[in-house]
Amino acid sequence: MKVKPLGSLEAEILDRLWTWRRPATVRELVDDLNLVRPVAYTTVKTVAEILARKGILHRVKRGRVWLYEAVLTREQHTATLMLNVLGTSRDRSAALAQFLRQSTADDVTAIKALLREHDAEAER
Amino acid sequence: MLAAYAGIVGLAVPWSLRRARWTYQAPGLAIGLWSGLLLSFTVTFALLLHHLAAPREPLHDGALRLLHSCTDADAVLYSGPGSDTAQALAPLVVSGWPLVCGAVALGLARFRRHSHAGLLDLVARPAPDLDAVVVDHATPAAYCLPGRAHRVVVTRGAVVELTAAELQAVLAHERAHIRGRHHLVAAMLRAFRVAFPGLPLARAAYEHATVLLEMAADDRARRGRDPRDLASAMCKIAAGRVPGAGLAAGKTAVVRRAERMLHPPQNPHPVTMAGAGLLILAAPLLPILFACGPR
């Protein structure tokens, strides 16, 4: 399972903005990223721009510098993502092979009964 | 005769195959049979269209032309006067139509997976010990993104609520989908449903095969494990979901899958297996035989 380096930088930038819960400059991001590994200022700037173009980051100018902030919170982003998976739209989730698609309370009762029956037989 | 065959394959066979018990015993074979039947129907439909376009021409000529056009499409496309080309083209278009739909279905699924993966990578934590990525979400769920940049995804809810053995069984199930290229089969069956809207065969094949693919992955995940783990994982994941509207009457697919895990199905009768295998091979050729045979 390989992750593209640029993709992982996207995640690292977002992770910081989500943790700080405030808008940040590219400089702040670079300084914090450099605590872990060396990344060039221009690289971070480019990736932040890509994220802004995708609508994931929001860009505001304060004084002479650009500030970036996440459009959605981490929880909102996850919720949107999982709606793709858990939502009822069959078309949207068809591309993802899911372990279990839909189920009802009756299903749970029925499977529990099967498990009990199985265990009783195993004990005998 | 050919029309009757089309009717049988398109209407009656799906009705009986959906109810056949052996399909749950040998899901792979059943999926093969559905595919063979779909191919057979397409050939029949192409021949019938050809017959309508050129009623005077004997049917076996049509069959020969169809065979010919499959092997030598260019020659048919660029040969002869206009009417002749139109006659030759009709069956060719019909045979090609599901292929076009298939390409579109594959492309669309890939696009959806790709855009999902982009959003996923921003929040998912890699879990190398599981060979999967974990999403911080309370609802227990597991799924995979098949294809070239494939990955298995589980939610925190699944990691918390399942035992280690149950989680491993679920992950093995998802990896079986990836390894078996199940998404390609699903896309192909989807394509037939789009290509022939309203055809009972296409609808039944898609709906039945989506369940059969899950069962095939279940069978793979069961190898070398206690099948009870997979069944109890199904129970926990089902329980974690907001219960959907209780539409399902009788045994739903989930219950059937759990039942298969706890009471492993025996292999179907060898005669059934051989018959189904033979039918898979023969199905696409049958309509051509009918067309060339005595009328």
Boltz contact constraints between the chains, C-beta under 6 A:
constraints:
  - contact:
      token1: [A, 1]
      token2: [B, 151]
      max_distance: 6.0
  - contact:
      token1: [A, 7]
      token2: [B, 121]
      max_distance: 6.0
  - contact:
      token1: [A, 11]
      token2: [B, 121]
      max_distance: 6.0
  - contact:
      token1: [A, 11]
      token2: [B, 122]
      max_distance: 6.0
  - contact:
      token1: [A, 14]
      token2: [B, 122]
      max_distance: 6.0
  - contact:
      token1: [A, 77]
      token2: [B, 123]
      max_distance: 6.0
  - contact:
      token1: [A, 78]
      token2: [B, 123]
      max_distance: 6.0
  - contact:
      token1: [A, 78]
      token2: [B, 136]
      max_distance: 6.0
  - contact:
      token1: [A, 78]
      token2: [B, 137]
      max_distance: 6.0
  - contact:
      token1: [A, 81]
      token2: [B, 119]
      max_distance: 6.0
  - contact:
      token1: [A, 82]
      token2: [B, 137]
      max_distance: 6.0
  - contact:
      token1: [A, 84]
      token2: [B, 116]
      max_distance: 6.0
  - contact:
      token1: [A, 85]
      token2: [B, 143]
      max_distance: 6.0
  - contact:
      token1: [A, 95]
      token2: [B, 109]
      max_distance: 6.0
  - contact:
      token1: [A, 95]
      token2: [B, 112]
      max_distance: 6.0
  - contact:
      token1: [A, 95]
      token2: [B, 113]
      max_distance: 6.0
  - contact:
      token1: [A, 96]
      token2: [B, 143]
      max_distance: 6.0
  - contact:
      token1: [A, 97]
      token2: [B, 144]
      max_distance: 6.0
  - contact:
      token1: [A, 97]
      token2: [B, 146]
      max_distance: 6.0
  - contact:
      token1: [A, 97]
      token2: [B, 177]
      max_distance: 6.0
  - contact:
      token1: [A, 98]
      token2: [B, 143]
      max_distance: 6.0
  - contact:
      token1: [A, 99]
      token2: [B, 142]
      max_distance: 6.0
  - contact:
      token1: [A, 99]
      token2: [B, 170]
      max_distance: 6.0
  - contact:
      token1: [A, 100]
      token2: [B, 237]
      max_distance: 6.0
  - contact:
      token1: [A, 102]
      token2: [B, 244]
      max_distance: 6.0
  - contact:
      token1: [A, 103]
      token2: [B, 238]
      max_distance: 6.0
  - contact:
      token1: [A, 103]
      token2: [B, 241]
      max_distance: 6.0
  - contact:
      token1: [A, 103]
      token2: [B, 254]
      max_distance: 6.0
  - contact:
      token1: [A, 104]
      token2: [B, 243]
      max_distance: 6.0
  - contact:
      token1: [A, 104]
      token2: [B, 244]
      max_distance: 6.0
  - contact:
      token1: [A, 104]
      token2: [B, 246]
      max_distance: 6.0
  - contact:
      token1: [A, 104]
      token2: [B, 248]
      max_distance: 6.0
  - contact:
      token1: [A, 105]
      token2: [B, 243]
      max_distance: 6.0
  - contact:
      token1: [A, 107]
      token2: [B, 238]
      max_distance: 6.0
  - contact:
      token1: [A, 107]
      token2: [B, 252]
      max_distance: 6.0
  - contact:
      token1: [A, 107]
      token2: [B, 254]
      max_distance: 6.0
  - contact:
      token1: [A, 107]
      token2: [B, 255]
      max_distance: 6.0
  - contact:
      token1: [A, 108]
      token2: [B, 238]
      max_distance: 6.0
  - contact:
      token1: [A, 108]
      token2: [B, 239]
      max_distance: 6.0
  - contact:
      token1: [A, 110]
      token2: [B, 255]
      max_distance: 6.0
  - contact:
      token1: [A, 111]
      token2: [B, 235]
      max_distance: 6.0
  - contact:
      token1: [A, 111]
      token2: [B, 258]
      max_distance: 6.0
  - contact:
      token1: [A, 112]
      token2: [B, 235]
      max_distance: 6.0
  - contact:
      token1: [A, 114]
      token2: [B, 258]
      max_distance: 6.0
  - contact:
      token1: [A, 114]
      token2: [B, 259]
      max_distance: 6.0
  - contact:
      token1: [A, 114]
      token2: [B, 262]
      max_distance: 6.0
  - contact:
      token1: [A, 115]
      token2: [B, 232]
      max_distance: 6.0
  - contact:
      token1: [A, 118]
      token2: [B, 262]
      max_distance: 6.0
